[in-house]
Amino acid sequence: MKKVVIYSSNACPYCVKAKNLFESKGVEYQELRVDKDPALVDESIRKSGGMRTVPQIFIDDYYVGGCDELYALEKENKLDPLLKD
């Protein structure tokens, strides 16, 4: 399975929703908490092309976007193929 990275914060309900979707699929992910490490804020903004909200989700080098984009991929049955090697 591909590497999943989620930039998130503790107080974000959309972060929880995104993580819940991955957990329901049995997908492991690396969570990078921007509220615990301010340097991650700049990293997230740079990697996402300027987005300043969380979550910011990456599958390997593919930039998914936020929670809405993640669920759109799931609804269109495009998430599972994206997660596979």
Rosetta blueprint (number, residue, H / E / L):
1 M L
2 K L
3 K L
4 V E
5 V E
6 I E
7 Y E
8 S E
9 S L
10 N L
11 A L
12 C L
13 P H
14 Y H
15 C H
16 V H
17 K H
18 A H
19 K H
20 N H
21 L H
22 F H
23 E H
24 S H
25 K L
26 G L
27 V L
28 E L
29 Y L
30 Q E
31 E E
32 L E
33 R E
34 V L
35 D L
36 K L
37 D L
38 P L
39 A H
40 L H
41 V H
42 D H
43 E H
44 S H
45 I H
46 R H
47 K H
48 S H
49 G L
50 G L
51 M L
52 R L
53 T L
54 V L
55 P L
56 Q E
57 I E
58 F E
59 I E
60 D L
61 D L
62 Y E
63 Y E
64 V E
65 G E
66 G L
67 C H
68 D H
69 E H
70 L H
71 Y H
72 A H
73 L H
74 E H
75 K H
76 E L
77 N L
78 K L
79 L H
80 D H
81 P H
82 L H
83 L H
84 K L
85 D L
